[in-house]
């Protein structure tokens, strides 16, 4: 039996893959190595990683700086419990994060993935009010939003459509309409007004019961790469801010340059009280997440009574190797003027999205920073539909890693992608869709 057949047989015998329809036709591609924006399978075929391997590899694969930082740290300290102990990678990363985040955020709590970062934010919001002698248990989020797959995260992302089997087991949340925008949309202002009116209604009925609101700022990821105007978002945030409601930003996807600024919060006047980070935090090399809090929230957990503390933790919280990788990844932004690279990617998106709109059966084009998305009207809107699988397979046959969300096709390439490479990818996409 060949090595490839052996790996695939063992995969089918022993593994269970996420977000994957498993049937007799399931045939995974065996990836053996990667470099920059390229994935290479066991047969030597190359694929351009146009979604940064689920949005994590922002600088590309196998960057020597990050690899070296992982190697060096692993020789000194690979892991230590983060209760009663500390270490320089965790301290230095926290200091770096606080220096680039909105100025009102000052306390870093580490975990290991986006869902746990969100769970921590939600639990802290509830306990914050509890420590103040108030019982608040409701959360507000936006329709179509996605915040992870653990139970708290599912409750504020239920409207995304992924969680029907768990409906009876998750807490009921309040959802505000998301007025998504795209090139040429005409009735956006009416939708924004409707959404803002819904906020007023929600606050008039539930203000005393709301523990927090949680939003993906400016763009929803797994919900279909839907974009809203920053002016609307700021107006909505102001209403909650004026009402004294805790604001949580889920920047698991949007953080670290994806929107064209270091964080989506940088576009907005109204800042969050809590921010969740993960995915690309380490450049995609090792799992790591952080939930960052304002000093006002942190202060309500101080004191001599252990019951007032936040009794939550993870075995690999603040893993030294992961923290070292994250610090190196962040430092690459200054070293390589990464935000300038992102602006170039955005300009290429604009050039070719226009061509797609004119030559293919494409609608609802939208761009934000390094993210471009459009709806392909020839395939079903249903997630994982057979025609979605067919178009994904066609992309792969042409050496393009793209993973449509229903009929939404999006590009989120690593920042290292060369201009000519991205242009050639767009030409292939146009040929495939025409």
N, C-alpha and C positions, 0 to 999 in steps of 0.2 A: 504493500500500500504506500502511495506517495505521501510525502510530508503534509501536503495540502489536504488530501483526503483524510489523513489521520487526524489532523487538527479539526476539520469540519465534523468528522464523526464524533469526536470527543465533545465538541461544542454541543452537538445535538443530544448527546447522551447525558451531559452534566450541567449545562448552563441554562439560565432563564434570563433573557435580555429585556431591558426596559423599553417601553413604548414601541413594542414590536409585535406584529401579528405572527404567531407561530403556527405554521401548517406544513404540509408535506412539501410545499414549494419554497419554503424558507431556505435561503442559501447565502449565508454571511460571507463577506469578503474578508480574507485573511490579510491583515496589515502587518508588515514585518518591520518597517522603519519609516522615518519621516524626517524632513528637513525644511525649515522655513514654511512655505505655504504648500508643500508637496507631501502627500502620503504615497507610500509605495507598497503594493501588495506582494504576495509571495511569488507571483509570476513576473514581477518586475514592472507591472503596469503602474503608471503614475496618475494621481488624482489631485486636482487643485482643490484645496480645502477652503471652499468659499463661505463656510459657516463657522470657521475657527473651532471645529470639533465641539459643537454645541456651545459656542460663544465663549470659550475659555482661553484658547491659545492666541492672545492678542498680539504677541510679538513673533508668532510663528513657532514651529517645532524645533526642539534641540538647540536652543540658543546657548552658546557656550558660556555666557556670563551667568545664566541661571543654573545651568548644569554644574558649573564650577562652584557656585555658592552652596548648592546642595551637597556636593561632594565634600567640600571643606568643612561644612557644619556637621555632617554625619560623622566625621572623624573626631569631633570635639564633644558633642552632646547631641544624641539623636532623639531623646525623649525624657521628660521628667514631669511628674504630676504638677499641676499648676495651682494647687491649694497649698498655701504656706511656703511655696517656692516661687522664684522668678528667674529670669535669665535675660541676657542682653538682646537676643534676637526679638523677643516679645516686646521688651521695653523700647527698643529702637524703632521697631515697626509701628508701635502705638504712637510714638512721638512723631514719626513721619506722617502717619495718617491724619493726626490732629492738625498738622501744619498745612495740609492741603484740603481739608474738609471745611464746610461752613464754620465760621468762628464760634458759633454757639454750641458746637459739639465738642466734648472734652474727655469722655470716658469710654474706653474700648473694652468690650467683652468678647472673647474669642470663642469660636466653635468650629464646625467643620464643613458645613454646606449651607446652601441658600435656605432650605426649609428650616434648619435649626436656627439660623439667624433670625428668621421671621418668628418662629416659636418663642424665642427669647424676647423679642420686641413685644409680642403680645402678652406674654406672662408678666414682664416688667410693668407694662401699662396697667394691667389688672392689679398687681401688687402695689404699684405706686398709689393708686386711689385707696386700696385697702389699708396701707400704712397711714394714710391720712384720715382713716375712719369712715371711708365712703365705699359703697358697694356698686361698682360699675362693671357691667359684663358684656355690653354690646359693642360690636365693631362695625365700622362703615368702610366699604371699599367700592370699586367701580365695576360695572358690568363688563364681563369679558376678561377681567384681570386674572392673573395666575401668580400664586405666591409660594408654590411648592406642594408636596404631596403628603406631609404629615397632617395630623388631624386639625390642629389650629389653622395651619396654612390652607388646608382644604376648605375650611369654613368661610374664609374671606375670599376664596377663589372659586366657590361653588358654581358661579354663573359661567365659568369658562367651559363647562360641559364635560369635564373629565371624571366627575365623581358621583355619578348617579347611584352606583351600588352602595354608597356610604351615606346617602341622604339622611337616613334615620339615626345616624350615629354622630353627626357633626352639629356644632352650634349654629343657630340661625343668625345670619348677618344681614346688614342693610346694604343694598346696592344702589349706586347712583349711575344714571346713564352716562356712557362715555361718548362724547361728541367727536368722533374721529374725523379727521380732515384728510383730504387728498387733493391732488392737482385738479383744479377746475370745479371743485364742489361749490354749489350755489346756495344751499340752505343751511350752511354751517351756523350762522348767527342764531337762527331759530332753535337749533339743537342745543347750542350753548346756553341760551336763555332758559330752555326747558330743564336742562341739567342743573343750572344754578337755582331755579325755582324749587327743584326737588331737594336741593341742599337746605333751603329755607324750611321746607316742610319737615324734613328729617330732624332738623335742629329744634323746631317748635314742638315736636312730639317726643323727642328722645334725648334732648341735650343732657339731662341729669343722669341718663343711663349709659352714655357712650364712654367706653374706656379709651378708645382711640380710633383714628381713621388710618387706613393703610393704602397707599397708592404706589403704582409704578409710575414715576414721574415722566410725563410727556409721551411715552411710548409703551404700549403693552407688548410683551414679548410673545409667549406661547399662545396668547389670545389672538394672534394674527398680525403682529407688527403694526398695530394701529396707532396712529399719531394724533395728538391734539395740539392746539395752539397754546403757547406759553402764557398768553394774555388771559385765556380762559382759566388755565390751571392756577395762575396767581390769584385770580378773582375768587375761585373756589376755596383755595387755601386760606385766604383772608377771612372768609366767613367762619371757617372752623377755628382759626387763630383767635378771632374776636370773641368767639364763644367759649374760649378756654379749653378746647379739645386738644388732646395730644395728637401730634401729626407724625406718622411713620412713613418714611420713604423706603420702598423696596428697590434698591439700586443694584440688586444682584446681577441683572443683565446690563443695566445702563452705566454702571460704574466703570471707571478707568478708561475714559476716552470715547466710549462707543457713540455718544451723541454729538461729538465734536468738541465738547468741553470735558474736563476731567470727570465731573459728575453732572448729571442732569440738573441737580440742585443749583448749579452755577448759573443756569439760565433764569432763575426765579428770585423774586424779591423776598418771598415768604419761605423761610427755611424750616426743615423738619426738626422735631425734638429728638427723634430717633432715626438712625439710618442703618439699613441692612446691606452688607457687602459680602460677596463670595465669588463664584465662577472664575473671573479673570484676575482675581486678587494676587495669585502667585504666578500669573502668566500662563496658567493652565497646567502646571507641573505637579502640584501636590494639593490635595483638598485642604482648604482653609476658608474660614468665614469670620466675619466680625460684625457685631452689633454695637453701634456707637451712640452714646447718650449725652444729653445736655447735663450740665452740672446740677441744674434744678431737680431733675429726675433722680440723679445719683444721690443727692443729699438726703432724700427720703428713705434711703436704705442704710444710713449710717446710725451708729449707736451701739450700746452695750448689749442689747437684747438680740440673741441669735435669730429669734422669730422675725425680726425686722429685716434680716439679711435676705439676699436672693439665693435661695438654696437650689441651685441648678448648676450642672457642669457636664463636661464631656471628657472621656479618657484622654483624648488627644488635643484638648484645648491648648492653644498657643504652642503647638508642636514646634520645637526650635528649627527643624529643617524647613518646615513650611513657612515659618516667619522669615527665615533667611531668604528663601526664594521670593517671597512677596516683596521684601525690601529691595532686592536686586531688580525685580520687575518694575517697581515704581521708579527707581533711579534711572532706568533706561529711558523714561519719558524725557528727562532733561538732557541726557547724554545724546539722544538721537533726534531731538526736536519732534517727538512723536505726534503732537497735536497738528503740526504742519503736514505730516504725512497723511493724517486723517482728512485734513481739508482737501488734499489732492485726490484722495479716494472719493470724497464727496462730489468733487467736480466731475470726475469720470462717471459716477453714478448719474449725475444730471444729464450729461451728454448722451448716454446710452438709454436711459429710461425714456427720454424723448423719442429715440428711434424705435424702441419697443412699442410705445404708445401709437406710433404712426404706422407700424408695419405688422403688428401681431394683434391677436384678439385679447388685448390687455386693457385693464381699467384700474382705477383707484391707485395710481402711482403715487408713492410718497418716499421721501428721503429725510433722514436725520443723521448727520454726521457720517459715520462709516456704514450705516444701515440703509439699504434700499429695499423696497418691497413693492409688489404689484399683484393684482388679482389676474389669474389666467382663466378666462371665461369658458374655456373648452373642457374644464375638468370640474368634478364635484366639489362642493364646499365642505363635504364631510371629511373629518380627520381620518386618515388611513384608508380612504376609499380605493377601489381597484384602479381607477384611472390616475389617482395620485401616485400609487405605487408604480404604475407604468411610466409616468413622466419622470419619476425619480430614477428608475432603472435606465431610462434613456439618457439622462444626464450623466450617470455613472459610466455608461458605455462610451460616452464622449469625454471621459476623464474629468468630470465636474462633480464634486460633492456638494449637492444641494438637497435640502430636505423640506419640501413644501409643507405648509401648515394649512391643510384643506386645499383650497384653490389659490392660496397666497404663496407666491414664490418670493423668497427674500435672499439677499446677499449680505453677509457680515464677515468680510475677509479679514485675515490677520493684517496688521499694519505694515508688515514687511513686504506685502505683495507689490511687485513691480508694476508700473503704470501700463506697460505693454502687455503684461500677463493679464491684468484685469480687463483690458480692452479686448484681447483675444477671447477671453471667457465670454464676454458680452456678445461677441460676434457668433460664437457657438450657440449661445442661448437663443439668439434671434433666429438662427438657422433651424434649431430644434422646434421652436414654437410656431414658426411660420407655416 
